[in-house]
């Protein structure tokens, strides 16, 4: 039996049982092999909390399969400065000491909590997933050097035991932050040997979260439109083998093609087609380097290329070398960050 992460009550006073049963990979689920897993079971839901305890942070990937409508009240006495992002679905949440509101898929915040007192509405038949990263003292001290004006208010709030948020609302993550999240999840799915790569991605994710300036986006887009552009982004990267097409995206956004193209470019500083190509090539590079059981021809087929020659040409155009070169040689991957997509 695993230890309780928190105390929970539901609107119907359900009995909850804590355990350590690993989460089974399903249609909606995420599979994190070799992670520590604490599970919470009830007749109305199954909840699984994957956790990785690292030198600078503790990371929790939280999965909820909900079988009946419930309002939940969660309490915990532990204090933390945490980065939190909603990875799947939207949820209504009221965190004690802060304003209530909807947390949308792809939105994030950084918060100091002297304690947890959270009210959440969960809906029948829905799958929810969130990522929480609790910053340890070593990490906080490093961030204090680079972001003193942002970190000092959190330290003052901690000294006074008062809640503090970086943003008054959950902000929509940038496309680069979304890419980092995909990299973190891909590395975690491969096993513990990839945790050093996760460490680097987490450092980049927190830094970009702190550096995020929502006023730049809000100057021309309201939050509702930002959330809509985030939905368009997820639709684009849903299938790396096929671009969904402007007509599908236009129907999703309920606007004309010109307006949609302009809004997406303003929001992410990249066109919709460039976004898809970049994600497609990122997946190609990951499979070439890390999924060595796959032949290069198999990867080309998975990504929707009609022939190996076309795939190799597209790959080399982005990464300056062929797929076989990356598979057969030790590569300085830091240099890849200089590639201009």
C-alpha positions in Angstrom: 0.0 0.0 0.0 1.5 3.4 -1.0 1.5 6.3 1.3 -1.3 9.0 0.9 -0.2 11.9 -1.2 -3.1 14.0 0.1 -6.5 13.8 1.9 -9.5 13.7 -0.5 -13.2 14.0 -0.1 -15.8 13.7 -2.8 -19.2 15.3 -3.1 -20.8 11.9 -2.3 -18.4 11.0 0.5 -17.0 8.0 -1.5 -14.5 5.6 0.1 -11.0 6.0 -1.5 -8.3 3.3 -1.4 -4.6 4.1 -1.9 -2.3 1.6 -3.6 0.6 1.3 -5.9 -0.9 -0.4 -8.9 0.8 0.8 -12.1 -1.2 2.7 -14.7 -2.2 0.5 -17.7 -1.5 2.1 -21.0 -4.8 2.7 -22.7 -6.4 4.7 -25.4 -6.1 8.0 -23.5 -3.4 7.1 -21.1 0.3 7.8 -20.9 2.7 5.0 -20.0 5.7 5.8 -17.9 7.7 2.6 -17.3 9.8 2.2 -14.1 8.3 5.3 -12.5 7.1 5.2 -8.9 3.3 5.1 -9.0 0.8 5.9 -6.3 -2.8 5.1 -7.2 -6.1 6.2 -5.7 -9.1 4.0 -6.5 -12.8 4.7 -5.9 -16.0 3.6 -7.6 -16.2 6.9 -9.5 -12.6 7.2 -10.7 -9.1 5.7 -10.9 -6.2 8.1 -10.3 -2.6 7.4 -10.9 0.3 9.7 -9.8 3.6 8.9 -11.5 6.5 10.5 -9.8 10.2 11.1 -10.4 12.3 12.4 -7.5 15.3 14.2 -8.9 18.1 16.4 -7.4 16.6 19.7 -8.4 12.9 18.9 -8.6 10.1 16.3 -8.0 7.9 15.7 -11.0 4.4 14.2 -10.9 2.4 13.1 -14.0 -1.2 12.8 -12.8 -3.7 10.7 -14.7 -7.5 10.6 -13.9 -10.0 8.2 -15.5 -13.4 9.5 -14.3 -16.5 7.2 -14.4 -19.1 9.5 -12.6 -19.5 13.3 -12.0 -17.8 14.4 -8.8 -16.7 17.5 -7.0 -13.5 16.8 -5.1 -11.9 18.5 -2.1 -8.2 17.8 -1.8 -6.1 19.0 1.2 -2.4 18.7 2.0 -0.1 20.4 4.5 3.0 20.4 2.3 4.2 23.7 0.9 5.8 23.9 -2.5 6.8 26.2 -5.4 5.5 24.4 -8.4 5.1 24.6 -12.2 1.8 23.1 -13.3 0.5 22.4 -16.8 -2.8 20.8 -17.9 -1.9 18.3 -20.6 -5.3 16.7 -21.4 -8.8 18.2 -21.1 -10.1 21.3 -19.4 -11.0 21.4 -15.7 -12.6 23.8 -13.3 -10.5 24.4 -10.2 -10.6 26.6 -7.1 -7.3 26.6 -5.2 -7.7 28.0 -1.7 -6.3 31.5 -1.4 -6.5 32.1 -5.2 -9.2 33.0 -7.6 -11.2 30.1 -9.1 -11.4 29.4 -12.8 -11.1 27.0 -15.7 -7.7 25.5 -16.4 -7.5 24.8 -20.2 -5.5 22.2 -21.9 -2.0 23.5 -22.7 -2.2 26.2 -20.0 0.3 26.6 -17.2 1.3 28.6 -14.1 4.0 28.8 -11.5 2.6 29.0 -7.9 3.8 29.0 -4.3 1.4 27.1 -2.1 1.9 27.2 1.7 -0.6 24.3 1.8 -3.1 22.7 -0.7 -6.8 23.2 -0.3 -8.3 22.5 -3.8 -11.8 22.1 -5.1 -12.1 20.5 -8.5 -15.1 19.5 -10.8 -14.5 16.2 -12.6 -16.9 15.0 -15.3 -18.1 11.5 -16.1 -16.4 9.7 -19.0 -13.5 12.2 -19.1 -9.7 11.6 -19.0 -7.6 14.3 -17.3 -3.8 14.6 -17.2 -1.6 17.2 -15.6 2.1 17.7 -15.1 3.4 19.2 -11.8 7.0 20.0 -11.1 7.9 20.9 -7.5 11.1 23.0 -7.4 13.7 22.0 -4.8 16.0 24.5 -3.1 19.0 23.9 -5.4 16.8 24.7 -8.4 15.2 27.7 -6.8 18.7 29.2 -5.9 19.9 28.7 -9.5 16.7 30.4 -10.9 17.2 33.2 -8.4 20.4 34.2 -10.1 18.9 34.3 -13.6 15.4 35.6 -12.7 15.8 37.6 -9.4 12.8 39.9 -10.0 10.5 36.9 -10.5 11.9 34.5 -7.9 12.2 37.0 -5.0 8.4 37.5 -4.7 8.0 33.7 -4.4 10.6 33.6 -1.6 8.8 36.5 0.2 5.5 34.7 -0.2 7.1 31.6 1.3 8.5 33.6 4.2 5.0 35.0 4.9 3.1 31.7 4.2 1.0 33.5 1.6 -0.2 32.2 -1.8 1.6 33.6 -4.9 1.1 33.0 -8.6 3.3 34.1 -11.5 0.2 35.0 -13.5 -3.3 35.8 -12.2 -4.7 33.2 -14.7 -3.3 30.1 -16.3 -1.4 31.2 -19.4 -1.3 29.3 -22.7 2.1 27.7 -23.3 4.2 28.8 -26.2 4.8 26.3 -29.1 8.4 25.9 -27.8 7.1 25.0 -24.3 4.7 22.5 -25.9 7.7 21.0 -27.8 9.6 20.6 -24.5 6.7 18.8 -22.9 6.5 16.4 -25.8 10.3 15.7 -25.4 9.9 15.1 -21.7 7.0 12.6 -22.2 8.9 10.9 -25.0 12.0 10.5 -22.8 10.0 9.2 -19.8 8.3 6.6 -22.0 11.7 5.2 -22.9 12.7 4.5 -19.3 14.9 5.8 -16.5 18.1 5.9 -18.6 16.6 9.0 -20.3 16.1 10.9 -17.1 19.3 13.0 -17.6 17.7 14.3 -20.8 14.5 15.0 -18.9 16.5 17.1 -16.4 17.7 19.4 -19.2 14.3 19.7 -20.6 12.8 20.5 -17.2 15.3 23.3 -16.7 14.4 24.8 -20.1 10.7 24.5 -19.5 10.8 26.3 -16.1 13.1 29.0 -17.6 10.7 29.6 -20.5 7.7 29.6 -18.2 9.4 32.3 -16.1 10.4 34.3 -19.1 6.9 34.1 -20.7 5.3 37.5 -21.2 1.5 37.1 -21.6 1.1 40.8 -22.3 2.8 40.4 -25.7 0.0 38.0 -26.7 -2.8 39.8 -25.0 -2.0 43.0 -26.9 -3.8 41.5 -29.9 -5.5 38.3 -28.7 -7.8 37.6 -25.8 -7.5 34.4 -23.7 -10.4 32.7 -25.5 -8.6 33.1 -28.8 -5.3 31.9 -27.3 -7.0 28.8 -26.1 -8.5 28.3 -29.6 -5.1 28.6 -31.3 -3.8 26.0 -28.8 -6.6 23.6 -30.0 -5.6 24.2 -33.6 -1.9 23.5 -32.6 -2.8 20.2 -31.0 -4.9 19.3 -34.1 -1.9 20.0 -36.3 0.5 17.7 -34.4 -2.1 15.0 -33.8 -0.8 13.0 -36.9 2.8 13.5 -38.0 2.1 11.5 -41.2 -0.6 13.8 -42.5 -1.2 17.6 -42.3 -4.9 18.0 -41.4 -5.5 20.6 -44.1 -6.6 24.2 -43.9 -10.2 23.4 -44.4 -10.3 21.1 -41.3 -8.5 23.7 -39.2 -10.7 26.5 -40.5 -13.8 24.6 -39.5 -12.3 24.0 -36.0 -11.5 27.7 -35.6 -14.8 28.8 -37.1 -13.1 31.5 -39.2 -11.8 32.1 -42.7 -8.4 30.8 -43.8 -6.7 34.2 -44.0 -7.7 35.1 -40.4 -6.8 31.7 -39.1 -3.3 31.8 -40.8 -2.7 35.3 -39.4 -3.8 34.5 -35.9 -1.7 31.3 -35.7 1.4 33.1 -37.0 0.9 35.9 -34.5 0.4 33.5 -31.6 3.3 31.0 -32.4 5.6 33.0 -34.8 5.3 30.1 -37.3 2.9 29.1 -40.0 0.6 26.1 -39.5 2.3 24.1 -42.2 5.8 25.0 -40.8 4.6 23.9 -37.4 3.5 20.5 -38.7 6.7 20.0 -40.7 8.8 20.9 -37.6 6.9 18.4 -35.4 7.1 15.8 -38.2 10.9 16.2 -38.4 11.3 16.2 -34.6 9.5 12.8 -34.6 11.7 11.6 -37.4 14.9 12.6 -35.6 13.7 10.9 -32.3 12.9 7.6 -34.1 16.1 7.6 -36.1 18.3 8.1 -33.0 16.3 6.3 -30.2 14.1 3.7 -31.9 16.9 1.7 -33.6 14.7 -1.4 -34.0 12.9 0.5 -36.8 14.5 0.6 -40.2 14.8 4.0 -41.9 12.4 2.8 -44.5 9.9 2.0 -41.7 10.2 5.5 -40.2 9.7 7.1 -43.6 6.5 5.0 -44.0 5.2 5.8 -40.5 5.7 9.5 -41.2 3.7 9.3 -44.5 6.5 9.5 -47.1 5.9 7.8 -50.4 9.5 6.8 -50.8 12.8 6.7 -48.8 14.4 9.2 -51.2 11.8 11.9 -50.4 12.1 11.3 -46.6 15.9 11.5 -46.7 15.8 14.7 -48.8 13.4 16.4 -46.4 15.3 15.1 -43.3 18.7 16.3 -44.7 17.1 19.7 -45.6 16.4 20.3 -41.9 19.2 18.6 -40.1 22.0 19.0 -42.8 22.8 15.3 -42.7 21.0 12.1 -43.8 19.1 9.8 -41.4 21.8 7.1 -41.7 24.5 9.7 -40.7 22.6 10.3 -37.4 22.2 6.6 -36.8 25.8 5.7 -37.5 27.7 8.6 -35.8 28.0 10.3 -32.5 26.3 13.6 -32.9 26.6 16.9 -31.1 22.9 17.4 -30.5 23.4 20.8 -28.9 24.2 22.0 -32.4 20.8 21.0 -33.6 19.2 23.8 -31.5 20.8 26.2 -33.9 18.7 24.8 -36.8 16.4 27.5 -38.1 13.0 25.9 -38.9 
